[in-house]
Amino acid sequence: MFSFVGRLAVALLVVAEVSYAEPSIRDNRDGKIYKAMSSGSLNWFTDNLSFQKKVSFRDDGKNAYYKQKDWSASCPEGSHVPDIQEWTAFSKDRFTGPRKVSNVKSFAGKTRGFYDLADATRKIQGKDAAYFAVNDPNDVRAMMLDIKRGNAKLVTLPPEAVVTVRCVAERDLYAEKFVNRKEMKLTDPRDNQMYKVEQRDDKLWMLTNLKYSLSSAKQCLLEDTTFCKKFGRFYTYNDAKKACPAGWHLPDDGEWRDFQKDRAKLNWDNLGRGGCKDWDGYCNSELTGHYWSSTSIMKNTGRSWEFRRQAKSIDRTDQNVQKGLYVRCVTELN
């Protein structure tokens, strides 16, 4: 179940909460909050798990280590210990290429080595690398991260080995974009304005014009804030490029072409109203709607897409960057 609280979209789980836009996971069993990072379809803990009830061993630095038998029950509900395939995909994404050494160091942090509880001396082993639990029912495995070389590989550990745990949780791509999937509404975290959205292929589009205030009533038709509520706000080209919420952007010409390719599905009464703000006045607010594209071909101009309500036609032109047009934001579901 998802709800939107304050200025953050929060995924409510039985035991864990995931917050956006910067991923973090709260373990409701003890209140601890773990930083996370996104990779593929998963959010990965970047902090070591520290759930006391399942800890098998703590070293002198009070770092938590877990036995394999406790791994599956150690992560907060809604998250799990990553398996071989998940670790392999993550390693390919993060620990290859010219930045692999710095990425390994960053992800591992101060984590080093593992302990074998069968060894009475309790001396740390493999202290030049970090070892993280891998969910493999057939063996005691860990992902070893070589700190010096930036290498990552699966290794088999002794049966009584204890290692650190990094949990993973499925990403909710809608919540990351501040969208309530059930209602298909975007809540702009900057001012709590809500916008209906729709999915077109792998993108989400706002269905109403952006209302986020960058200046004053001069952004409104006839400089009347009533029209800002009705039609949204006018933006100059440069303002339009930075007006969308985090994770959203001003569509380029390619995205606008995809948006209007099936004209039978367009809501002309919605798109073809509000006009524009010109040098000496305003465009026809009842028959046309003008929208910025992020594409710019000529100096001091930006691409405009004009939707004509009655004619059910579309015109693409180049407009001076100081002209006031509307903004529809778009985002990718990835």
Secondary structure, 3 states (H helix, E strand, C coil): CEEEECCEEEEECCCEEEECCCCEEEECCCCCEEEEEEECCEEEECCCCCCHHHCCEECCCCCEEECHHHHHHHCCCCEECCEHHHHHHHHHHHCCCCCHHHHHHHHHCCCCEEEECCCCCCCCECCCEEEEEEECCCCCEEEEEECCCCCEEEEECCCCEEEECCCEEECCHHHHCCEECCCCEEECCCCCCEEEEEEECCEEEECCCCCCCCCCHHHCHHHCHHHHHHHCCCECHHHHCCCCCCCCECCCHHHHHHHHCCHHHCCHHHHCCCECEECCEECCCCCEEEEECCCCCCCCEEEEEEEECCCCEEEEEEEECCCEEECCCEEECC
